[in-house]
């Protein structure tokens, strides 16, 4: 039977790098074909060629046995390909209906007919079990629902092949589970799906076939019943990978961070953090578990000085920080790996070298008498690029040109390059591959072992269970449990994350 999609020796070169090197694969009708690879392995470049956004330098793309030369995304859409990007291509201020028909508008007597379009979209969404509010503004919808809008948009335009690029990177575990139900339903209805991910458990649970890219080359394909997380990780990285960090028991010392009766408002003026109190000691990792959107973001912003708390106190080694801003937090010895590296961790238009000193550019040896010492900055960047394995063409490359994993390594390198009393790590491995996750986890544990206090905030329960010495569970803006890691059970933590707190409801 002829594959719905066949790729033959597809190659794409950029200055100083071969992004894809003679990649070949097929996609069968009604198949979920997953692609794994480290950040920078060439997954997105390959998919952008399939979607017509890049033109290959060599090789062929065949749809239903016929060679095609895609001239752009619109050409790909006309030929039945749809793509849901990791960063959604939606206009926040428009409605669901307006976003879906954008560029493919329905008119009646020369006027835009939103009612007819909305009715058709709602019927299409229901036929695939996708519940979307067609008249709601995108900016008012949860991330998981926005992703459903992207999928319906592709289906509305006639997609028979769906490319999902890191579709769970911004989803909660519950939203990811809902997405898998949708993907399986699409498969049952004859759609063919390319699923790009870095999460091993996901592809083993979902895919019919798994292909692995490493440094631009396809290094192998397998099936879930022939693979394990360990073997897939080894194919991705080219070596054995430690999936679960082995660490010595914590030896907590003095209280380093003391948060007392903290209340923080969100951007709409509602209470996001409600009278929260906790401590973090030297030599321990305290993990905050919770479904994203339960106040973790606002808590971290208040602690790190990005947001002013409504009330309460924040003390770092007996120094009050509440309301004093980020400079005071940095000066007091706090490091911050932010959950959004693009907005709070990097200046994308700056070089790797300049990003390495964003927190300390005004201090010796990087400046003297208000004059920047570029030689010292370059020396620092060269050292950190080497020790943190940042894969970049040079220290002068713009941060925007790096893969997500290497951007994150720049942030981690900068924050850990100076003596820290407290490291606040918020979603430190979101969207990263197993190699980068292993590296960053090792560095976080090393920071603890050096005597720093570490506050880890993550929506990934596996990450919390692997790294934390003590687990706080956050629900609706409050800390509802404080559990030593030795007593932590996945099922119990999961129920607490859903707000189940009574002894009768929580199993022992």
C-alpha positions in Angstrom: 0.0 0.0 0.0 1.3 3.4 -1.0 2.3 5.6 2.1 0.4 8.8 2.5 3.7 10.5 2.9 7.2 9.5 1.9 10.4 11.4 2.5 13.5 10.5 0.5 17.0 11.8 1.5 15.7 15.2 2.6 18.6 17.5 3.4 18.6 21.1 4.6 21.7 23.2 5.2 22.2 26.5 7.1 25.4 28.5 7.5 27.8 26.4 9.6 25.3 23.5 10.1 23.6 20.7 8.3 20.2 20.7 10.0 18.9 17.6 8.2 21.2 15.1 6.5 19.6 12.7 4.0 16.6 11.9 6.2 14.2 9.2 4.8 10.9 7.8 6.3 7.3 7.0 5.5 4.0 7.7 7.1 1.2 5.2 6.6 -2.6 6.0 6.5 -4.0 6.0 10.0 -0.6 5.9 11.6 0.9 7.8 14.5 4.6 8.2 13.7 6.5 9.8 16.6 9.9 11.6 16.2 12.3 11.9 19.1 15.5 13.9 19.3 17.5 16.3 21.4 16.8 20.0 21.0 18.8 21.0 17.9 18.6 17.4 16.4 16.7 18.8 13.4 13.1 17.8 14.2 11.5 21.2 13.7 13.5 21.9 10.5 12.3 18.6 9.1 8.7 19.4 9.9 9.0 22.9 8.5 10.2 21.4 5.2 7.2 19.0 5.2 4.9 22.0 5.8 6.5 24.1 3.0 8.1 26.7 5.3 11.6 25.6 4.2 12.6 24.3 0.9 14.9 21.3 1.0 18.4 21.6 -0.6 18.2 17.9 -1.6 15.7 15.1 -1.5 12.1 14.5 -2.3 8.7 14.7 -0.6 6.0 12.4 -1.9 2.3 12.6 -1.1 0.3 9.5 -2.0 3.1 8.4 -4.2 3.4 11.7 -6.1 6.5 13.9 -5.8 5.5 17.4 -4.6 7.4 20.7 -4.5 5.8 22.7 -1.7 5.9 26.4 -2.3 4.8 27.5 1.2 2.5 26.7 4.0 -0.6 27.5 2.0 0.5 25.0 -0.6 1.0 22.3 2.1 -2.5 23.1 3.5 -4.1 22.7 0.0 -2.5 19.3 -0.3 -3.9 18.1 3.0 -1.1 18.8 5.5 -1.8 20.7 8.7 0.7 21.7 11.4 0.2 22.6 15.1 3.2 24.5 16.2 4.7 24.3 19.7 4.1 28.1 20.0 0.5 28.5 18.8 -0.2 30.6 15.7 -3.3 32.3 17.1 -4.4 35.9 17.5 -5.3 36.4 21.2 -7.7 39.3 20.6 -9.8 37.4 18.0 -12.5 34.8 18.7 -12.1 31.1 18.1 -14.2 31.3 14.9 -12.2 34.3 13.6 -8.9 32.5 14.2 -10.0 29.3 12.5 -11.3 31.1 9.3 -8.5 33.6 9.2 -7.2 33.5 5.6 -10.1 31.2 4.6 -13.0 33.4 5.3 -16.6 32.5 4.7 -18.7 35.3 3.1 -22.4 35.8 2.2 -23.2 38.4 -0.4 -19.8 39.8 0.0 -20.0 40.1 3.8 -18.2 38.0 6.4 -20.6 35.4 7.8 -19.3 34.5 11.3 -22.5 32.8 12.3 -22.4 30.3 9.5 -18.7 29.7 10.0 -19.2 29.2 13.7 -21.9 26.7 13.2 -19.8 24.7 10.7 -16.8 24.8 13.0 -18.8 23.7 16.0 -20.2 20.7 14.1 -16.7 19.8 12.8 -15.2 20.0 16.3 -18.0 17.8 17.8 -17.5 15.2 15.1 -13.9 14.7 16.4 -14.9 15.0 20.1 -13.2 18.4 20.4 -15.1 20.8 22.6 -14.3 24.4 21.8 -16.3 27.6 22.5 -16.5 29.1 19.1 -17.4 32.6 20.2 -14.8 33.0 23.0 -11.7 35.1 22.7 -8.5 33.1 22.4 -6.9 35.2 25.2 -9.6 34.0 27.7 -9.0 30.3 27.0 -6.7 27.8 28.9 -3.7 26.6 26.9 -5.2 23.1 26.4 -8.3 24.6 24.8 -6.1 26.9 22.6 -4.3 23.8 21.3 -7.7 22.2 20.4 -8.5 25.3 18.4 -5.2 24.8 16.5 -6.1 21.2 15.7 -9.7 22.2 14.6 -8.2 24.9 12.5 -6.1 22.3 10.6 -9.0 20.0 10.2 -11.3 22.8 9.0 -8.8 23.4 6.2 -8.9 19.8 5.2 -5.9 18.3 6.8 -5.5 14.5 6.4 -1.9 14.6 7.7 -1.4 16.4 11.0 2.1 17.4 12.3 2.1 18.1 16.0 5.3 19.8 17.1 6.0 19.2 20.8 2.2 19.4 21.5 2.5 18.7 25.3 5.3 21.1 26.1 2.9 23.7 27.4 0.2 21.4 28.8 -0.5 20.1 32.3 -0.5 16.3 32.8 -4.3 16.4 32.7 -4.4 18.4 29.4 -1.8 16.1 27.9 -4.0 13.1 28.7 -7.0 14.8 27.1 -4.9 15.5 24.0 -3.9 11.8 23.7 -7.6 10.9 23.6 -8.1 13.4 20.8 -5.1 12.0 18.9 -6.3 8.4 19.1 -9.8 9.5 18.0 -8.2 11.3 15.0 -6.3 8.1 14.1 -9.5 6.0 14.3 -11.1 8.4 11.8 -8.3 7.9 9.3 -6.0 10.8 10.0 -2.3 10.2 9.8 -0.2 11.9 12.5 3.4 12.9 13.0 4.0 13.5 16.7 7.1 15.4 17.7 8.2 15.0 21.3 11.0 14.7 23.7 9.0 12.8 26.4 9.8 9.1 26.2 6.8 8.0 28.2 4.5 9.8 25.8 5.7 8.3 22.6 5.8 4.8 24.1 2.2 5.2 25.1 0.9 6.8 21.9 2.9 6.0 18.9 2.7 3.1 16.4 6.2 3.8 15.2 9.1 5.8 16.7 12.0 7.4 14.7 15.0 9.1 16.4 17.0 12.0 15.0 20.4 12.9 16.3 22.4 15.8 15.0 20.4 16.0 11.8 20.5 12.3 10.9 17.8 9.6 11.3 19.7 7.1 13.5 16.9 4.5 13.8 13.3 3.5 14.0 11.5 1.2 16.3 8.1 0.3 17.8 6.9 0.8 21.4 6.8 -3.0 22.0 10.5 -3.2 21.0 11.7 -0.2 23.0 12.1 1.2 26.5 12.7 4.6 27.8 16.4 3.8 28.4 16.9 2.5 24.8 15.2 5.5 23.3 17.2 7.9 25.4 20.4 6.2 24.3 19.4 6.5 20.7 18.6 10.2 21.1 21.9 11.1 22.9 24.3 8.5 21.6 25.2 7.3 25.0 23.6 5.8 28.1 21.5 8.4 29.9 20.7 8.6 33.6 16.9 9.0 33.6 16.6 9.2 37.4 19.3 11.1 39.2 20.9 9.3 42.1 21.5 11.7 45.0 22.7 11.3 48.5 20.2 12.1 51.4 19.8 15.8 52.2 21.5 17.3 55.2 19.4 20.4 55.8 21.0 23.2 57.8 19.8 26.7 58.8 16.7 28.3 57.3 17.8 30.3 54.2 14.4 31.3 52.8 11.5 32.2 55.1 8.2 33.0 53.4 5.5 34.1 55.9 1.8 34.8 55.4 2.4 35.8 51.7 -0.5 37.0 49.6 0.0 37.8 46.0 -2.5 39.1 43.4 -2.4 38.0 39.7 -2.5 40.4 36.8 -6.3 40.6 37.0 -6.2 41.6 40.6 -7.5 38.3 42.0 -5.7 36.5 44.8 -3.3 34.0 43.3 -1.2 33.2 46.5 -3.3 33.1 49.6 -1.5 33.5 53.0 1.3 31.1 52.1 4.1 30.2 54.6 7.1 27.9 54.2 10.8 27.6 54.7 13.7 26.3 52.7 17.0 25.3 54.4 20.5 25.1 53.2 21.4 21.8 51.7 17.9 20.8 50.7 15.7 20.9 47.6 12.1 21.8 48.4 9.8 21.0 45.5 6.5 22.7 44.9 4.1 20.3 43.1 0.9 21.4 41.5 -1.1 21.8 38.3 0.0 24.9 36.5 -2.2 27.9 37.3 -2.5 27.3 41.1 -0.4 30.3 42.1 3.1 28.9 41.5 4.0 31.5 38.9 2.9 34.4 41.1 4.7 32.9 44.2 8.0 32.7 42.3 7.5 36.2 40.9 7.0 37.6 44.4 10.0 35.7 45.8 12.3 36.8 43.0 11.2 40.4 43.0 9.3 40.4 39.7 6.0 41.1 41.5 5.2 43.0 44.6 3.2 41.0 47.2 0.0 42.3 48.6 1.1 41.3 52.1 3.5 39.0 54.0 7.2 38.7 54.3 10.1 37.2 52.3 13.4 36.8 54.0 16.6 35.5 52.6 19.2 34.7 55.3 17.3 37.2 57.6 17.4 39.9 54.9 13.9 41.3 54.0 13.3 41.2 50.3 9.5 41.9 50.0 8.8 44.7 47.5 12.5 45.5 46.9 12.7 44.1 43.3 15.0 41.8 41.4 18.3 43.7 42.0 17.9 43.3 45.8 17.2 39.6 45.3 20.3 39.1 43.1 22.5 41.2 45.5 21.3 39.1 48.5 22.5 35.9 46.7 19.4 34.6 44.9 19.6 32.8 41.5 16.5 32.4 39.4 15.9 30.0 36.5 12.6 31.4 35.3 9.7 29.4 33.8 9.7 31.5 30.7 13.2 31.8 29.5 12.3 34.0 26.5 10.6 36.7 28.6 12.5 36.6 31.9 15.6 34.6 31.3 17.2 35.9 28.1 17.5 38.9 25.8 17.1 37.0 22.5 18.6 39.8 20.5 21.8 39.8 22.6 24.7 37.4 22.1 25.4 34.3 24.2 28.3 36.2 25.8 26.1 39.2 26.8 23.4 36.9 28.1 25.9 35.1 30.3 26.4 38.3 32.4 23.0 39.8 32.5 22.9 39.6 36.3 26.5 40.8 36.9 27.5 43.0 33.9 27.8 46.0 36.2 30.2 44.3 38.6 33.9 43.5 38.5 35.5 41.9 36.6 32.9 42.7 33.8 33.0 46.4 34.3 35.3 49.0 35.9 34.2 52.6 36.6 31.0 52.0 34.6 33.0 50.8 31.5 32.2 47.3 30.2 35.2 44.9 29.9 34.3 42.9 26.8 37.4 40.7 27.2 36.4 39.6 30.7 32.8 38.9 29.4 34.2 36.9 26.5 36.4 34.9 28.8 33.5 34.2 31.2 31.3 33.1 28.3 33.9 30.8 26.8 34.4 29.1 30.2 30.7 28.6 30.8 29.9 27.4 27.3 32.5 24.7 27.8 31.6 23.7 31.3 27.8 23.7 30.7 28.0 22.1 27.2 26.2 25.0 25.4 26.2 24.1 21.8 26.6 27.3 19.9 28.6 28.3 16.8 30.3 30.9 18.9 29.8 33.1 22.0 28.9 35.9 19.6 25.9 34.0 18.2 22.5 35.6 19.1 20.6 33.7 21.8 17.6 33.6 19.5 19.6 31.2 17.2 20.1 28.5 19.8 17.8 25.5 20.4 15.6 25.6 23.4 17.8 23.3 25.4 20.9 25.4 24.7 19.0 28.6 25.6 18.1 27.0 28.9 21.7 26.0 29.5 22.8 29.6 29.0 20.3 30.7 31.7 21.4 27.9 34.1 25.1 28.6 33.4 24.7 32.3 34.2 22.7 31.8 37.4 25.1 29.1 38.8 28.3 31.0 37.8 28.1 33.1 41.0 27.9 32.1 44.7 24.3 31.5 45.6 22.5 31.3 48.9 19.2 30.3 47.2 18.4 28.9 43.8 14.8 29.3 42.6 14.3 26.9 39.7 10.8 27.3 38.0 9.9 24.7 35.4 13.7 24.3 34.8 13.4 21.6 32.1 10.1 22.5 30.4 10.3 21.6 26.7 13.8 20.0 27.0 15.1 16.7 25.8 16.4 13.9 28.0 20.1 14.9 27.6 19.5 18.5 28.7 17.2 17.3 31.5 19.8 15.0 32.9 22.4 17.8 32.7 20.3 20.4 34.4 19.0 17.9 37.1 22.6 17.0 37.9 23.5 20.7 38.3 20.6 21.4 40.6 21.5 18.5 42.9 25.2 19.7 42.8 24.0 23.2 43.9 22.2 21.6 46.9 25.3 19.6 47.8 27.4 22.8 47.7 25.3 24.1 50.6 22.8 26.3 48.8 19.0 26.1 49.4 17.0 25.2 46.4 13.3 25.9 45.7 12.1 23.8 42.7 8.7 24.6 41.1 7.6 22.2 38.5 4.4 20.9 36.9 6.3 17.7 36.1 5.5 15.3 38.9 8.4 13.0 37.9 10.8 15.9 38.2 9.5 16.7 41.7 9.7 13.1 42.9 13.2 12.7 41.4 14.8 15.8 42.8 12.9 17.1 45.9 13.9 16.3 49.5 10.7 17.7 50.7 7.5 18.3 48.7 4.9 21.1 49.1 1.7 20.7 47.2 0.0 23.9 46.0 -3.7 24.1 45.2 -5.8 27.1 44.6 -3.1 29.4 45.9 -2.4 27.6 49.1 0.1 25.1 50.4 -2.1 22.1 51.4 0.6 19.5 52.2 4.2 19.3 53.3 5.6 15.8 52.7 9.2 14.4 53.1 10.3 12.7 49.9 10.7 9.4 51.7 7.0 9.4 52.3 5.9 10.7 48.9 3.7 8.4 46.8 2.9 9.3 43.2 -0.8 8.5 43.7 -1.1 10.5 46.9 0.7 13.5 45.5 -1.5 13.3 42.3 -4.7 13.4 44.4 -3.4 16.3 46.5 -2.6 18.2 43.3 -6.3 17.8 42.5 -7.3 19.2 45.9 -8.2 15.9 47.6 -7.0 16.3 51.2 -9.2 14.4 53.6 -7.9 11.1 55.1 -10.8 9.2 53.7 -10.0 10.5 50.2 -6.2 10.1 50.2 -4.9 6.5 50.3 -2.1 5.7 52.7 
